[in-house]
Every structure is written in C-alpha cells, then in structure tokens.
Amino acid sequence: MDLFLFISVIVGLTFVFLSFVIHYDFKKKKLEIEEKKVELEERKLELNKKFQEEGEEKL
C-alpha cells in the first residue's frame, strides 16, 4: 500500500510539473508571436511611409 501511495504521489507531481512546463512554453510561444506581429506592423508602416514619399515625389 505504501508503494502504491508513493508511486501515485510521484505520478501526480510529474503531471503538475509537466503542466507548469507546458503553460510556461505556451506563454513563451505567445510572446514570440506577439513580437513577430509587432515587427510585421513596423515593416508595414515603414513601407507605407516609403510609398507615400515616392508618391509625393512624383507629384
């Protein structure tokens, strides 16, 4: 009975640890995606600004 309890506790702690690891990894991936979105928005604004300047030069 003690061995069963010991194994159950170890398995339970393993699942808790894995859930924290998965949660941390998910937050990290989400942050990376947000950083990429911001980078893309900056590129879009830069390109729009460049096109506007070229359009003004033609006029």
N, C-alpha and C positions, 0 to 999 in steps of 0.2 A: 504494500500500500504506500509506503514511503517513497519507493522508487517511482511509482505512478505519479504521485504528487510532485516529485522533483522534476520529472520529465514534463509534466503539464506546465509547471512554472517556467521552465526553460523555453518551451514552445511559445507560451504566452508572451514572455519577454522578447523573444525573437520577432514575433508579429508586431509588437509595439515598436521595436527598433526599426523594422522594415517600413512601418507606416510613417515614422518620422523621416526616414531617409527618402521615401517616395515623395512625401509632402515637401521637403526641402528641395529636391530635384525639380519638382513641378514649379515651385516659386522661382527657382533659378532660370528655368527654361522660359517662363512667362516674362521675366525681366529682360532676358536676351531678346525675345520677340519684340517687346516694347522699345528697346533700344534700336533695333533694326527699323521699326516703324518710324521712329523719330528721325533716324538717318535718312530714310527714303523721303520723308516730308521735307527735310532740309534740302535734299537734292532737287526735289520738285520746285521748291521756292527759288532755288538758285537758277534752275533752267528757265523758269518763267521770267525771272528778272533779266536774264541774258536775252531772251527772245524779245522782251519789251524794249530793251535798249537797242537791239538790232532794228526793231520796227520803227523806233523814233529816229534812228539814223537815216533810214530810207526815206522818211517823210521830210 
